[in-house]
Amino acid sequence: GIPNVKEREAILMVHTRNKRLDPDVDLKVIAKHTTGFTPADLENLCNEAALLSARYNLKTIPMKVFEEAAIKVVAGPEKKSAVIQIVFPLQVRYDFSLALFKKSSLTPFSEVWL
């Protein structure tokens, strides 16, 4: 099930014992802010924080990186590609233009951009 605050703190202690934490890191605060996290989510949080701090070339893991890691665990990785390209086969374009023709003044071979 979902662990309570004390259980979350204990899980965080287990998964951070071999990681160098900044003095500002308070596992009690992290445990309070991770309501609804499963033990696997908490493990992912610690690992993601370690990866982020390595990516930022930090020697220790600060509290701010734990906050960023929590967002990644909840929301998933950032999507960088905003361009989605959809390609329709010619038949679909023709059928769509015929449907438009029946409902408007377009000719069957009018160019339709989808």
Secondary structure, 3 states (H helix, E strand, C coil): CCCCHHHHHHHHHHHHCCCCECCCCCHHHHHHHCCCCCHHHHHHHHHHHHHHHHHCCCCCECHHHHHHHHHHHHHCCCCCCCCCCCCCCHHHHHHHHHHHHHHCCCCCCCCCCC
